[in-house]
Structure formats: C-alpha cells, structure tokens
Amino acid sequence: MEEIGVRDLKTHASEIVRRVREEQAQYTVTYRGKPVGVLMPLSDAPKVAAGMQESWMRLAALREKMARLPRPQRSLTETLDEIRR
C-alpha cells in the first residue's frame, strides 16, 4: 500500500480519488511521517472490517483465557520493587 502525506493528499486530491475509484488504489495517509488513516475503495471495506472483527474475537478469547488463570500472590509492582533492591 502506497503512503501519501496529508499535504500531498490535499494538493492532489482529485487525482488520488480518481486512482482509488478507477484503479482500486489504496493509500496509507501519513501526518509528519506517521500513519493516521487509510484511503481505499469502498468495495474493499467489508474485507477490512471482517479482518478487524476476527482480531477482536481472538482478543476477547485471549482475555477470557487469561481471566481463568490463577492470580499471582504479589503484584507486578511489588515484584519489580524487589528486583530493583
């Protein structure tokens, strides 16, 4: 996926939207070099949403698994304090 800065997106918006529409191009939008969003054809959105849903389901299953584990005798803070001494 090609990266595009906010300034370039603003300057070339019409051309970029045309590429997304006609060529199914996808862009990662960056602000000061850091990714902040994605520009893609709307037809691709359900695929992305399905992948996100799967990730959330796996995360929920992991949370449930961790909740069943026994609690430690000491907190992590107490353990770190002891190590630092």
Buried (B, 14 or more C-beta within 10 A) or exposed (E): EEEBEEEBBEEEEEEBEEBBEEEEBBBBBBEEEEEEEEBBBEEEEEEEEEEEEEEEEEEEEEEEEEEEEEEEEEEEEEEEEEEEE
